[in-house]
Amino acid sequence: MAPAPSHMVNLDYAASTPMRAEALAAQARYDDSAIAGANPNSLHSLGRQAAAALEDARRTLARTLGPRVRTSEIILTGGGTESDQLALLGIAEGAREHDRTRTRVIVSALEHDAILDNLPLLRAAGFTVDIVQPCRNGYVEPASLEAMLERDVALVSIMYANNETGVVQPLAELAQATHHVGAYFHTDAIQGYLHAPFTVEGLGVDALSAAGHKIGGPVASGFLYLKSRTPLRPRIFGGGQEAGRRAGTQDVRAAVAFAAAAAAVHEHLDADYARVMELSSKLYRTLLVHPKIHASVEDPESVKRLPGIVSIMVDDHDSEELILQLDQAGFAVSAGSACSSGSLSASHVLTAMGIPSNQAFGALRISFDDRVDPRDLDAFAEALIACVER
């Protein structure tokens, strides 16, 4: 029997993660430096030094996406939600400015609210928005997207990996189909960035959103990768920063901390990916022995997924009830996306996958990264099974 934890165990890393030592150290160095608080757009020497630090951070972030990514293709933002909105509305409007017939946008039913809640803005701007549905295992099949693609499509936006189930989408095939009709492809990779090894060249995408707090960087830090020559109409004006694509004085402190966390994770990504995947597979095997516990996908071992997300459903139990019981036992988990906590409706992700609402109400998401203690996962499994049996 695994010992009960003597401290609160955070197994909700898909919502947000503690800052890594490397990110904290980078912030401390910045705070103790002469450029702390200096505007990187100023012409004086402190401004130029701050600009150099900002470009070093941008260069580091670019390298994590592949050896051919240019620093000019990284737009620093205030977080993942901003990056998503900038891509969704900015690329759609940019594509339409180049070709007035491009008036349609396609997104998947699996998207985070950072995408879905912006769809009314697209419609108000004159775009038609279509939703492509996933299969039962939580990914969009290329044939489903291909059936919807025509020459009037400006943009397709489909996430790299789902934040509730962890299922990874077949992006290379989806992007290729999109490009076949001359449209652009954006992916919300906020949940998957540096949790799984990939390059933007391998994915074939035109734009990619990422956020620092998902990998041990600071909250309110993010970027949008925008492939060269991809059209973009800015959403924030005034100042001309980020080559005129995102106005506002950049947060150098957040950028250097984000880059430090990214560099630290990227260095050991392959090894950590394999180790964390085995831990999640073990947790699935342990939990699914119980007759009332089911995976949200039909077979988690056959579906490509992120290593640190375990998505289950518990028969005859309500997610909220289980979360509170587990909290009392010393474990923090969630029912799905923390950004929609407090919602009384079933997960839109699970219902889009064809899961009945009564099952979706019993959903739990257990999430962690390379810093997890395997003993805590064992103790969690025992605690959850005890809750279910009670």
C-alpha positions as CSV (number, residue, x, y, z in Angstrom):
1,M,0.0,0.0,0.0
2,A,1.3,3.4,-0.9
3,P,1.7,5.8,2.0
4,A,-0.7,8.7,2.2
5,P,1.0,12.0,1.3
6,S,2.2,14.3,4.1
7,H,1.6,17.3,1.8
8,M,-1.0,18.4,-0.8
9,V,-0.1,16.7,-4.1
10,N,-0.8,18.8,-7.1
11,L,-2.0,16.6,-10.0
12,D,-3.6,19.5,-12.0
13,Y,-0.5,20.5,-14.0
14,A,-2.6,20.7,-17.2
15,A,-4.1,23.8,-15.7
16,S,-0.9,25.5,-14.6
17,T,2.5,24.4,-13.3
18,P,4.8,25.6,-10.6
19,M,7.7,27.7,-11.8
20,R,10.9,25.8,-12.4
21,A,14.1,26.7,-10.6
22,E,15.7,27.8,-13.9
23,A,12.8,30.3,-14.5
24,L,13.0,31.7,-11.0
25,A,16.8,32.1,-11.3
26,A,16.4,33.9,-14.6
27,Q,13.9,36.3,-13.0
28,A,16.2,36.9,-10.1
29,R,19.1,37.7,-12.4
30,Y,17.0,40.1,-14.3
31,D,15.8,41.8,-11.1
32,D,19.4,42.3,-9.9
33,S,20.6,43.6,-13.2
34,A,20.9,47.2,-14.5
35,I,18.3,46.6,-17.1
36,A,15.5,45.7,-14.6
37,G,12.5,47.7,-15.7
38,A,14.2,49.2,-18.8
39,N,12.2,49.6,-22.0
40,P,13.6,47.3,-24.7
41,N,12.4,49.8,-27.3
42,S,14.5,52.7,-26.0
43,L,17.6,53.9,-27.8
44,H,19.8,54.5,-24.7
45,S,22.3,51.8,-23.6
46,L,20.0,50.2,-21.0
47,G,17.2,50.0,-23.6
48,R,19.6,48.3,-26.0
49,Q,20.8,45.8,-23.4
50,A,17.1,45.0,-22.5
51,A,16.4,44.5,-26.3
52,A,19.4,42.1,-26.5
53,A,18.1,40.1,-23.5
54,L,14.6,40.0,-25.2
55,E,16.1,38.8,-28.5
56,D,18.1,36.1,-26.6
57,A,14.9,34.9,-25.1
58,R,13.2,34.9,-28.5
59,R,16.1,33.0,-30.0
60,T,15.8,30.3,-27.3
61,L,12.1,29.9,-27.8
62,A,12.6,29.7,-31.6
63,R,15.1,26.9,-31.2
64,T,12.6,24.8,-29.2
65,L,10.4,24.7,-32.3
66,G,13.0,23.5,-34.7
67,P,16.4,24.4,-36.1
68,R,15.0,26.5,-39.0
69,V,12.7,28.7,-37.0
70,R,13.7,32.4,-37.2
71,T,13.5,34.8,-34.3
72,S,11.3,37.0,-36.5
73,E,8.7,34.3,-36.6
74,I,8.2,34.5,-32.8
75,I,5.7,37.1,-31.6
76,L,5.8,37.5,-27.8
77,T,2.4,37.8,-26.2
78,G,0.8,38.0,-22.7
79,G,-0.2,34.4,-22.7
80,G,-1.8,31.5,-24.6
81,T,-5.3,33.0,-24.8
82,E,-4.0,36.2,-26.4
83,S,-1.9,34.1,-28.8
84,D,-4.9,32.1,-29.8
85,Q,-7.1,35.2,-30.5
86,L,-4.3,36.9,-32.4
87,A,-3.9,33.8,-34.6
88,L,-7.6,33.1,-35.1
89,L,-8.8,36.6,-36.0
90,G,-5.5,38.0,-37.2
91,I,-4.8,35.3,-39.8
92,A,-8.4,35.0,-41.0
93,E,-8.6,38.7,-41.6
94,G,-5.1,38.8,-43.1
95,A,-6.0,36.0,-45.5
96,R,-9.2,37.7,-46.5
97,E,-7.4,41.0,-47.2
98,H,-5.2,39.1,-49.7
99,D,-8.1,37.2,-51.2
100,R,-11.6,38.5,-50.7
101,T,-13.1,35.1,-51.5
102,R,-11.5,33.6,-48.3
103,T,-14.5,34.0,-46.0
104,R,-14.7,30.7,-44.1
105,V,-12.9,29.4,-41.0
106,I,-13.0,25.8,-39.7
107,V,-12.2,24.8,-36.1
108,S,-12.7,21.6,-34.3
109,A,-15.3,20.9,-31.6
110,L,-12.5,19.9,-29.3
111,E,-11.0,23.4,-29.0
112,H,-10.3,25.3,-25.8
113,D,-12.6,28.2,-25.0
114,A,-9.7,30.5,-26.0
115,I,-10.7,29.5,-29.5
116,L,-14.4,28.8,-29.2
117,D,-15.3,32.0,-27.4
118,N,-13.8,34.0,-30.2
119,L,-16.0,32.5,-32.9
120,P,-18.8,35.1,-32.4
121,L,-16.1,37.8,-33.2
122,L,-15.3,36.0,-36.5
123,R,-18.9,35.8,-37.4
124,A,-19.4,39.5,-36.6
125,A,-16.5,40.2,-38.9
126,G,-18.3,38.5,-41.8
127,F,-16.8,35.0,-41.7
128,T,-18.7,31.8,-41.8
129,V,-17.5,29.3,-39.1
130,D,-17.8,25.6,-39.5
131,I,-17.1,23.0,-36.8
132,V,-15.4,19.7,-37.6
133,Q,-16.3,16.9,-35.3
134,P,-13.8,14.3,-33.8
135,C,-14.1,10.5,-33.8
136,R,-14.9,8.6,-30.6
137,N,-11.2,8.5,-29.6
138,G,-11.0,12.2,-29.5
139,Y,-9.1,13.2,-32.7
140,V,-10.2,14.7,-36.0
141,E,-9.9,12.3,-38.8
142,P,-8.3,13.8,-41.9
143,A,-11.2,12.6,-44.1
144,S,-13.6,14.6,-41.9
145,L,-11.7,17.8,-42.5
146,E,-11.1,17.1,-46.2
147,A,-14.9,16.8,-46.7
148,M,-15.3,20.4,-45.5
149,L,-12.5,22.1,-47.3
150,E,-13.2,24.3,-50.3
151,R,-11.4,27.3,-51.9
152,D,-13.3,29.7,-49.7
153,V,-11.5,28.6,-46.5
154,A,-9.2,31.2,-45.0
155,L,-8.0,29.4,-41.9
156,V,-8.3,26.0,-40.1
157,S,-7.5,26.0,-36.4
158,I,-7.1,22.6,-34.7
159,M,-5.3,22.1,-31.4
160,Y,-2.1,20.0,-31.2
161,A,-3.4,18.0,-28.1
162,N,-6.5,18.3,-26.1
163,N,-6.3,19.8,-22.7
164,E,-8.8,17.4,-21.2
165,T,-8.1,14.1,-22.8
166,G,-4.5,14.6,-23.8
167,V,-5.2,13.1,-27.3
168,V,-2.8,14.3,-30.0
169,Q,-4.3,15.3,-33.3
170,P,-2.8,14.1,-36.7
171,L,-1.7,17.6,-37.5
172,A,0.7,16.9,-40.4
173,E,-2.1,15.3,-42.4
174,L,-4.7,17.9,-41.4
175,A,-2.3,20.8,-42.3
176,Q,-1.5,19.2,-45.6
177,A,-5.1,18.9,-46.5
178,T,-5.7,22.5,-45.6
179,H,-2.8,23.7,-47.7
180,H,-4.1,21.8,-50.6
181,V,-7.0,24.3,-50.9
182,G,-4.7,27.3,-50.3
183,A,-5.8,27.9,-46.7
184,Y,-3.6,28.6,-43.6
185,F,-3.4,26.2,-40.6
186,H,-3.0,27.3,-37.0
187,T,-2.7,25.0,-34.0
188,D,-3.3,25.8,-30.3
189,A,-0.3,23.9,-28.9
190,I,-0.6,25.4,-25.4
191,Q,-1.1,22.1,-23.8
192,G,1.3,20.1,-25.9
193,Y,4.3,22.5,-26.2
194,L,7.4,20.9,-24.7
195,H,5.3,18.0,-23.3
196,A,5.9,16.0,-26.5
197,P,8.7,16.3,-29.0
198,F,7.8,18.0,-32.3
199,T,9.0,20.7,-34.7
200,V,6.8,23.1,-36.6
201,E,8.4,21.9,-39.8
202,G,7.3,18.4,-39.0
203,L,3.8,19.5,-38.2
204,G,3.6,21.6,-41.3
205,V,1.7,24.4,-39.5
206,D,1.6,28.1,-40.4
207,A,1.1,29.3,-36.8
208,L,1.3,27.8,-33.3
209,S,0.3,29.2,-29.9
210,A,2.2,28.4,-26.7
211,A,2.2,29.6,-23.1
212,G,4.9,29.7,-20.4
213,H,2.9,28.6,-17.4
214,K,2.2,25.1,-18.8
215,I,5.9,24.2,-18.7
216,G,7.1,25.8,-15.5
217,G,7.5,29.4,-16.8
218,P,5.7,32.4,-15.5
219,V,1.9,33.0,-15.9
220,A,1.0,35.7,-18.5
221,S,3.8,34.8,-20.8
222,G,3.4,33.3,-24.3
223,F,4.1,33.5,-27.9
224,L,2.7,33.0,-31.3
225,Y,4.9,31.3,-33.9
226,L,3.9,32.8,-37.3
227,K,5.6,31.3,-40.3
228,S,7.2,33.9,-42.7
229,R,4.8,35.3,-45.2
230,T,1.7,34.2,-43.3
231,P,-0.7,37.2,-43.4
232,L,-1.7,38.7,-40.1
233,R,-3.9,41.6,-39.2
234,P,-2.8,42.8,-35.7
235,R,-5.4,42.9,-32.9
236,I,-3.6,45.4,-30.6
237,F,-2.4,48.7,-32.1
238,G,-0.2,51.5,-30.7
239,G,3.6,51.5,-30.4
240,G,4.6,49.2,-33.2
241,Q,6.3,46.6,-31.0
242,E,6.9,43.0,-32.2
243,A,7.4,44.3,-35.8
244,G,4.0,46.0,-35.6
245,R,2.2,42.7,-35.0
246,R,1.5,43.1,-31.3
247,A,1.7,46.5,-29.8
248,G,2.7,47.1,-26.1
249,T,6.0,47.3,-24.3
250,Q,7.3,43.8,-23.9
251,D,7.7,42.1,-20.5
252,V,11.5,41.3,-20.6
253,R,11.4,39.7,-17.2
254,A,8.6,37.2,-18.2
255,A,10.3,36.5,-21.6
256,V,13.7,35.6,-20.1
257,A,12.0,33.4,-17.5
258,F,9.8,31.6,-20.1
259,A,12.9,31.0,-22.2
260,A,14.9,29.6,-19.3
261,A,12.1,27.2,-18.5
262,A,11.8,26.2,-22.2
263,A,15.5,25.6,-22.5
264,A,15.6,23.4,-19.4
265,V,12.6,21.3,-20.6
266,H,13.8,21.0,-24.2
267,E,17.2,19.7,-23.2
268,H,15.8,16.5,-21.6
269,L,12.5,16.3,-23.5
270,D,12.9,12.9,-25.2
271,A,13.9,11.1,-22.0
272,D,11.3,12.8,-19.9
273,Y,8.6,12.1,-22.5
274,A,9.3,8.4,-22.3
275,R,9.5,8.3,-18.5
276,V,6.3,10.3,-18.0
277,M,4.5,8.3,-20.6
278,E,5.3,5.1,-18.8
279,L,4.0,6.6,-15.5
280,S,0.7,7.6,-17.1
281,S,0.3,4.2,-18.7
282,K,0.9,2.5,-15.3
283,L,-1.7,4.8,-13.7
284,Y,-4.2,4.0,-16.5
285,R,-3.6,0.2,-16.0
286,T,-4.0,0.5,-12.2
287,L,-7.3,2.5,-12.3
288,L,-9.0,0.7,-15.2
289,V,-8.9,-2.6,-13.3
290,H,-11.8,-1.1,-11.2
291,P,-15.1,-1.9,-13.0
292,K,-16.5,1.6,-12.4
293,I,-13.5,3.5,-13.8
294,H,-13.2,3.9,-17.6
295,A,-10.8,5.8,-19.8
296,S,-12.3,8.7,-21.8
297,V,-10.9,7.2,-24.9
298,E,-11.6,3.6,-25.9
299,D,-8.0,2.4,-25.6
300,P,-5.5,4.8,-24.2
301,E,-2.6,2.6,-25.2
302,S,-3.5,2.7,-28.9
303,V,-4.2,6.5,-29.2
304,K,-1.4,9.0,-29.5
305,R,-1.6,11.2,-26.4
306,L,0.4,13.5,-24.2
307,P,2.4,11.7,-21.5
308,G,1.2,13.6,-18.5
309,I,-2.6,13.6,-18.8
310,V,-4.8,10.7,-17.6
311,S,-8.5,11.2,-18.4
312,I,-11.0,8.9,-16.8
313,M,-14.7,8.7,-16.1
314,V,-16.3,7.2,-12.9
315,D,-19.7,5.5,-13.0
316,D,-22.4,6.7,-10.6
317,H,-20.2,9.6,-9.3
318,D,-20.1,13.3,-9.9
319,S,-16.8,15.0,-10.7
320,E,-17.3,17.7,-8.2
321,E,-18.0,15.2,-5.4
322,L,-14.9,13.2,-6.3
323,I,-12.7,16.3,-6.6
324,L,-13.7,17.4,-3.1
325,Q,-13.2,14.0,-1.6
326,L,-9.7,13.7,-3.2
327,D,-8.9,17.2,-2.0
328,Q,-9.6,16.1,1.5
329,A,-7.3,13.1,0.9
330,G,-4.5,15.4,-0.2
331,F,-4.8,15.4,-4.0
332,A,-5.6,18.2,-6.3
333,V,-7.2,17.1,-9.6
334,S,-9.8,18.6,-12.0
335,A,-12.8,17.6,-14.0
336,G,-11.3,18.9,-17.2
337,S,-10.3,22.4,-18.2
338,A,-9.7,24.6,-15.2
339,C,-10.6,27.6,-17.2
340,S,-14.2,26.4,-17.2
341,S,-14.4,25.3,-13.6
342,G,-17.7,26.1,-11.9
343,S,-19.6,25.1,-15.1
344,L,-22.5,22.8,-14.4
345,S,-22.7,21.5,-18.0
346,A,-20.9,18.4,-19.2
347,S,-17.6,18.8,-20.9
348,H,-18.0,19.9,-24.5
349,V,-15.0,17.9,-25.4
350,L,-16.4,14.6,-24.1
351,T,-19.8,15.2,-25.5
352,A,-18.3,16.0,-28.9
353,M,-16.6,12.6,-28.7
354,G,-20.0,11.0,-28.4
355,I,-19.8,10.3,-24.6
356,P,-23.3,10.5,-22.9
357,S,-23.7,13.4,-20.5
358,N,-24.3,11.1,-17.5
359,Q,-20.9,9.6,-18.0
360,A,-19.2,12.9,-18.8
361,F,-20.4,14.3,-15.4
362,G,-18.1,11.7,-13.8
363,A,-14.9,12.8,-15.6
364,L,-11.6,13.4,-13.9
365,R,-8.3,14.7,-15.3
366,I,-5.1,13.8,-13.5
367,S,-2.1,15.7,-14.9
368,F,1.6,16.0,-14.1
369,D,5.0,16.5,-15.7
370,D,8.5,15.3,-15.3
371,R,8.7,16.5,-11.7
372,V,6.0,14.1,-10.4
373,D,6.9,11.6,-7.6
374,P,5.8,8.1,-8.8
375,R,4.9,7.3,-5.2
376,D,2.3,10.1,-5.2
377,L,0.7,8.6,-8.3
378,D,0.4,5.2,-6.5
379,A,-1.1,6.9,-3.4
380,F,-3.5,8.8,-5.6
381,A,-4.7,5.6,-7.3
382,E,-5.4,4.0,-3.9
383,A,-7.2,7.1,-2.7
384,L,-9.4,7.3,-5.8
385,I,-10.4,3.7,-5.6
386,A,-11.2,4.1,-2.0
387,C,-13.5,7.1,-2.8
388,V,-15.2,5.1,-5.6
389,E,-15.8,2.1,-3.3
390,R,-17.3,4.3,-0.6
